[in-house]
């Protein structure tokens, strides 16, 4: 990439804010240790019969990660709330003994706040993860984890998303008293720095001219695939759809071919072999395949940092953000000003 184009990329707020995500996580880890342990203890005492997540946009992709993290680490059923049930339909539910996790960078979306109010009335304990300490969401919650990502001005959320994943990891580690996960979190900012420095430029020639893209993950990595697909759409004008590697084998598989590339993410757990198998099959059919976190013959590998499966999705997204900021400029877009979008989306 030319020096002038590289300067354009590095001058975008998306690039700068994504690059600073490790500092956001460092700031978070330096604060609230006792509070996080206290939240973990309260959740253990609650022993929730189920966990309900509520979010929109990138925060909802963090909620997907929360589902797999909580179900695999705490063994508690976790499902996503439909905000319209309360904000549009006005239906109340029995949420006694449930943990309701609301995730929002701004904490100001009307439908999210309506869902939180309805859940509290229905008996749920509200846990908020928010980047704005004075947000209405924070005031409405019983338990709060501050993201501490600082001001984020690019419409495309990056550091706040990664800080949300870090907050979820801290909460679940405290809840389950997981010493290995707690120890891994101490090394997370340094691993994020390494992931940011990885060279994913091998993906640029393929994606620069692509019209469509499948982004594939599974389990703990599905939320990462969802987040990367969204960023490709909003900042690169690239029609990208996220699927589980299992779901891609159904109807979406029919569209795959030489003109429909696939970006595959894997973490080193029981899902990795299936992602690798899918990568080999797609490549054998002539599909241009990019793969990160695994190996597949015929696919273009993207470098990754070895990490616990729970940590790996965060690192994959960190590397992908740099790629996407670069791709956006190469495709003639401004990643800081996606068409028709604004920073706080107020849905009802």
C-alpha positions as CSV (number, residue, x, y, z in Angstrom):
1,X,0.0,0.0,0.0
2,X,1.3,3.4,-0.9
3,X,2.6,5.8,1.8
4,X,-0.2,8.3,1.1
5,X,-2.9,5.7,1.4
6,X,-1.4,4.2,4.5
7,X,-1.4,7.7,6.0
8,X,-5.1,8.0,5.1
9,X,-5.9,4.8,6.9
10,X,-3.9,5.6,10.0
11,X,-5.5,9.1,10.1
12,X,-9.0,7.7,10.5
13,X,-10.6,7.6,13.9
14,X,-11.7,4.0,13.4
15,X,-8.0,3.0,13.0
16,X,-6.8,5.1,15.9
17,X,-9.6,4.0,18.3
18,X,-9.2,0.3,17.4
19,X,-5.5,0.6,17.9
20,X,-6.1,2.0,21.4
21,X,-8.4,-0.9,22.4
22,X,-5.6,-2.6,24.4
23,X,-5.3,0.6,26.4
24,X,-9.0,0.6,27.1
25,X,-8.7,-3.0,28.4
26,X,-5.7,-2.0,30.5
27,X,-7.6,0.8,32.0
28,X,-10.5,-1.6,32.8
29,X,-8.2,-4.2,34.4
30,X,-6.7,-1.5,36.6
31,X,-10.0,-0.6,38.1
32,X,-12.9,-2.2,39.8
33,X,-11.2,-5.5,40.7
34,X,-13.1,-5.7,44.0
35,X,-16.3,-4.6,42.4
36,X,-16.0,-7.3,39.7
37,X,-15.4,-9.9,42.4
38,X,-18.4,-8.6,44.3
39,X,-20.6,-8.9,41.1
40,X,-19.3,-12.5,40.7
41,X,-20.3,-13.3,44.3
42,X,-23.7,-11.8,43.9
43,X,-24.4,-13.8,40.7
44,X,-23.3,-17.0,42.5
45,X,-25.7,-16.2,45.3
46,X,-28.4,-15.5,42.8
47,X,-27.7,-18.8,41.0
48,X,-29.8,-17.6,38.0
49,X,-32.1,-20.1,36.5
50,X,-31.4,-18.4,33.2
51,X,-29.4,-15.5,31.8
52,X,-31.0,-13.0,29.3
53,X,-29.0,-10.7,27.2
54,X,-30.3,-7.5,25.6
55,X,-28.4,-5.4,23.1
56,X,-28.3,-4.0,19.6
57,X,-25.7,-3.8,16.8
58,X,-22.1,-4.5,17.9
59,X,-23.2,-5.0,21.5
60,X,-25.5,-7.8,20.4
61,X,-22.5,-9.5,18.9
62,X,-20.9,-9.3,22.3
63,X,-24.1,-10.8,23.6
64,X,-23.6,-13.8,21.3
65,X,-20.2,-14.2,22.8
66,X,-21.7,-14.0,26.3
67,X,-24.1,-16.8,25.4
68,X,-21.4,-19.2,24.6
69,X,-19.1,-18.0,27.3
70,X,-21.7,-18.4,30.1
71,X,-23.2,-21.6,28.8
72,X,-19.7,-23.3,28.5
73,X,-18.2,-21.9,31.6
74,X,-21.1,-21.5,34.0
75,X,-23.5,-24.1,32.5
76,X,-26.5,-21.7,32.6
77,X,-28.9,-21.3,29.7
78,X,-28.4,-17.9,28.1
79,X,-30.7,-16.4,25.5
80,X,-31.2,-13.0,23.8
81,X,-34.2,-10.9,24.6
82,X,-36.3,-9.4,21.9
83,X,-36.7,-5.7,22.9
84,X,-39.9,-5.3,20.9
85,X,-41.7,-7.7,23.3
86,X,-41.7,-5.0,25.9
87,X,-41.1,-1.8,23.9
88,X,-43.7,-2.5,21.1
89,X,-45.9,-5.3,22.3
90,X,-46.0,-4.3,26.0
91,X,-45.9,-7.9,27.1
92,X,-44.6,-8.7,30.6
93,X,-42.7,-11.9,31.5
94,X,-41.8,-13.8,34.6
95,X,-38.1,-13.1,35.1
96,X,-37.8,-13.9,38.8
97,X,-34.4,-15.5,39.6
98,X,-33.0,-14.5,36.2
99,X,-29.9,-12.4,35.4
100,X,-30.7,-9.8,32.7
101,X,-27.5,-8.5,31.1
102,X,-27.9,-5.2,29.1
103,X,-25.0,-4.2,26.9
104,X,-24.6,-0.8,25.4
105,X,-21.9,1.6,24.5
106,X,-24.1,4.7,25.0
107,X,-26.7,3.3,27.4
108,X,-29.3,5.6,25.9
109,X,-31.3,3.6,23.3
110,X,-35.1,3.8,24.2
111,X,-35.9,0.2,23.4
112,X,-33.0,-1.1,25.5
113,X,-34.1,1.1,28.4
114,X,-37.7,-0.1,28.1
115,X,-36.6,-3.7,28.1
116,X,-34.5,-3.1,31.2
117,X,-37.4,-1.4,33.0
118,X,-39.7,-4.2,32.1
119,X,-37.2,-6.9,33.2
120,X,-36.7,-5.2,36.5
121,X,-40.5,-5.0,37.1
122,X,-40.7,-8.7,36.1
123,X,-38.2,-9.6,38.9
124,X,-34.9,-9.9,37.1
125,X,-31.5,-8.7,38.5
126,X,-30.1,-6.2,36.0
127,X,-26.4,-6.2,35.1
128,X,-25.3,-3.4,32.8
129,X,-22.1,-3.2,30.8
130,X,-21.8,0.4,29.5
131,X,-19.2,2.9,28.4
132,X,-21.0,6.0,29.7
133,X,-21.1,6.3,33.5
134,X,-23.9,8.9,33.5
135,X,-26.1,6.9,31.1
136,X,-29.7,6.1,32.0
137,X,-28.9,2.4,31.7
138,X,-26.3,2.7,34.5
139,X,-28.8,4.4,36.8
140,X,-31.4,1.7,36.1
141,X,-29.1,-1.3,36.8
142,X,-28.6,-3.3,39.9
143,X,-25.0,-4.2,39.0
144,X,-22.7,-2.2,36.7
145,X,-19.4,-3.0,34.8
146,X,-17.9,0.2,33.4
147,X,-16.2,-0.4,30.1
148,X,-13.7,2.4,30.6
149,X,-13.0,2.6,26.8
150,X,-13.0,6.4,26.9
151,X,-14.6,8.6,24.2
152,X,-15.3,6.8,21.0
153,X,-16.2,9.1,18.1
154,X,-16.1,6.9,15.0
155,X,-19.5,5.6,14.2
156,X,-18.0,2.1,13.9
157,X,-17.6,0.9,17.5
158,X,-14.3,-0.9,18.0
159,X,-12.6,-0.3,21.3
160,X,-15.9,-0.3,23.2
161,X,-16.8,-3.6,21.6
162,X,-13.6,-5.2,22.7
163,X,-13.9,-3.6,26.1
164,X,-17.3,-5.2,26.4
165,X,-15.8,-8.7,25.7
166,X,-13.2,-8.0,28.3
167,X,-15.8,-7.0,30.8
168,X,-17.8,-10.2,30.1
169,X,-14.7,-12.3,30.6
170,X,-13.9,-10.7,33.9
171,X,-17.5,-11.1,35.1
172,X,-17.7,-14.8,34.2
173,X,-14.2,-15.5,35.6
174,X,-15.3,-13.9,38.9
175,X,-18.7,-15.7,38.9
176,X,-17.2,-19.2,38.2
177,X,-14.0,-18.5,40.2
178,X,-11.9,-19.6,37.2
179,X,-8.3,-19.0,38.1
180,X,-7.0,-19.9,34.6
181,X,-9.2,-17.4,32.9
182,X,-8.5,-14.7,35.5
183,X,-4.7,-15.2,34.9
184,X,-5.1,-15.0,31.2
185,X,-7.0,-11.7,31.4
186,X,-3.8,-10.1,33.0
187,X,-2.0,-10.8,29.7
188,X,-4.8,-9.7,27.5
189,X,-3.7,-6.2,26.7
190,X,-0.3,-7.3,25.6
191,X,-1.8,-10.0,23.4
192,X,-4.1,-7.4,21.9
193,X,-1.0,-5.3,21.0
194,X,0.5,-8.4,19.3
195,X,-2.7,-9.1,17.4
196,X,-3.0,-5.5,16.2
197,X,0.5,-5.8,14.7
198,X,-0.2,-9.0,12.8
199,X,-0.1,-8.6,9.0
200,X,-3.5,-9.6,7.4
201,X,-2.7,-7.8,4.1
202,X,-2.9,-11.1,2.2
203,X,-6.7,-10.7,2.4
204,X,-6.7,-7.3,0.7
205,X,-6.4,-8.3,-2.9
206,X,-9.3,-10.6,-2.6
207,X,-11.6,-8.4,-0.5
208,X,-10.9,-5.2,-2.4
209,X,-12.8,-6.3,-5.4
210,X,-15.4,-8.6,-3.7
211,X,-19.1,-7.9,-3.8
212,X,-20.1,-10.5,-1.3
213,X,-18.5,-12.3,1.7
214,X,-19.3,-15.0,4.1
215,X,-17.7,-14.6,7.6
216,X,-17.8,-17.9,9.4
217,X,-17.2,-18.8,13.1
218,X,-18.6,-21.3,15.5
219,X,-19.3,-21.4,19.3
220,X,-17.3,-18.8,21.1
221,X,-16.2,-17.4,17.7
222,X,-19.6,-16.8,16.2
223,X,-20.0,-13.3,17.7
224,X,-16.6,-12.4,16.2
225,X,-17.9,-13.4,12.8
226,X,-21.0,-11.3,13.3
227,X,-19.0,-8.3,14.3
228,X,-16.6,-8.5,11.4
229,X,-19.5,-9.0,8.9
230,X,-21.2,-5.9,10.3
231,X,-18.0,-3.8,10.0
232,X,-17.5,-4.9,6.4
233,X,-21.0,-3.8,5.6
234,X,-21.0,-0.4,7.4
235,X,-17.5,0.8,6.6
236,X,-16.5,-1.0,3.3
237,X,-19.8,-1.2,1.4
238,X,-19.2,-5.0,1.2
239,X,-22.2,-7.2,1.6
240,X,-21.0,-9.6,4.3
241,X,-23.1,-12.2,6.1
242,X,-22.0,-14.1,9.2
243,X,-22.9,-17.8,9.7
244,X,-22.0,-20.6,12.0
245,X,-19.8,-23.1,10.1
246,X,-22.6,-25.6,10.7
247,X,-25.4,-23.3,9.4
248,X,-23.4,-22.4,6.3
249,X,-23.8,-26.0,5.2
250,X,-27.5,-25.5,4.7
251,X,-29.0,-23.0,2.3
252,X,-26.2,-20.5,2.3
253,X,-23.8,-23.2,0.9
254,X,-25.6,-23.0,-2.4
255,X,-24.4,-19.5,-3.1
256,X,-20.7,-20.2,-2.4
257,X,-18.4,-20.3,-5.4
258,X,-15.4,-18.6,-7.1
259,X,-17.0,-15.2,-6.9
260,X,-18.2,-15.5,-3.3
261,X,-15.2,-15.6,-0.9
262,X,-15.3,-16.8,2.7
263,X,-13.4,-15.6,5.8
264,X,-13.2,-18.3,8.4
265,X,-12.4,-17.8,12.1
266,X,-11.5,-20.6,14.5
267,X,-10.4,-20.9,18.1
268,X,-8.6,-23.9,19.6
269,X,-11.5,-25.9,21.0
270,X,-13.9,-28.6,19.8
271,X,-15.2,-26.4,16.9
272,X,-11.8,-26.0,15.2
273,X,-11.8,-29.2,13.3
274,X,-15.2,-28.5,11.8
275,X,-14.1,-25.0,10.6
276,X,-10.9,-26.6,9.0
277,X,-13.0,-29.2,7.2
278,X,-15.4,-26.5,5.9
279,X,-12.4,-24.5,4.7
280,X,-11.0,-27.4,2.8
281,X,-14.3,-28.2,1.2
282,X,-14.9,-24.6,0.1
283,X,-11.4,-24.2,-1.3
284,X,-11.9,-27.5,-3.2
285,X,-15.0,-26.0,-4.8
286,X,-13.0,-23.0,-6.0
287,X,-14.2,-20.7,-3.2
288,X,-11.5,-18.1,-2.3
289,X,-11.0,-18.9,1.4
290,X,-9.2,-16.8,4.1
291,X,-8.7,-18.6,7.4
292,X,-7.5,-17.4,10.8
293,X,-6.9,-19.6,13.8
294,X,-6.7,-22.9,11.8
295,X,-5.2,-24.5,8.8
296,X,-7.0,-25.6,5.6
297,X,-5.4,-26.8,2.4
298,X,-6.2,-24.4,-0.5
299,X,-7.0,-21.5,1.9
300,X,-5.0,-18.4,2.5
301,X,-3.9,-18.3,6.1
302,X,-4.0,-15.2,8.3
303,X,-1.7,-15.1,11.3
304,X,-3.0,-15.3,14.8
305,X,-1.8,-15.4,18.4
306,X,-2.2,-18.6,20.3
307,X,-4.6,-18.1,23.2
308,X,-7.3,-19.7,25.4
309,X,-10.5,-20.3,23.3
310,X,-12.3,-17.7,25.4
311,X,-9.7,-15.1,24.6
312,X,-9.1,-15.9,20.9
313,X,-12.3,-14.3,19.5
314,X,-11.3,-10.9,21.0
315,X,-7.8,-11.2,19.4
316,X,-9.3,-12.2,16.0
317,X,-11.5,-9.1,16.0
318,X,-8.6,-6.9,17.0
319,X,-6.7,-8.1,13.9
320,X,-9.7,-7.8,11.7
321,X,-10.4,-4.2,12.7
322,X,-7.1,-3.1,11.3
323,X,-7.8,-5.0,8.1
324,X,-11.2,-3.5,7.7
325,X,-10.1,0.1,8.3
326,X,-7.5,-0.5,5.5
327,X,-10.0,-2.2,3.3
328,X,-12.5,0.7,3.7
329,X,-10.0,3.2,2.4
330,X,-8.9,1.0,-0.4
331,X,-12.5,0.6,-1.5
332,X,-13.0,4.3,-1.6
333,X,-14.9,4.7,1.7
334,X,-14.5,6.8,4.8
335,X,-14.8,4.3,7.8
336,X,-15.6,7.2,10.2
337,X,-18.7,8.3,8.3
338,X,-20.7,5.3,7.1
339,X,-23.6,6.3,4.9
340,X,-26.9,7.0,6.6
341,X,-25.6,6.0,10.1
342,X,-25.0,7.9,13.3
343,X,-23.2,7.1,16.6
344,X,-26.2,6.5,18.8
345,X,-29.1,4.6,17.1
346,X,-32.3,5.3,18.9
347,X,-34.7,2.4,18.1
348,X,-38.0,1.9,19.8
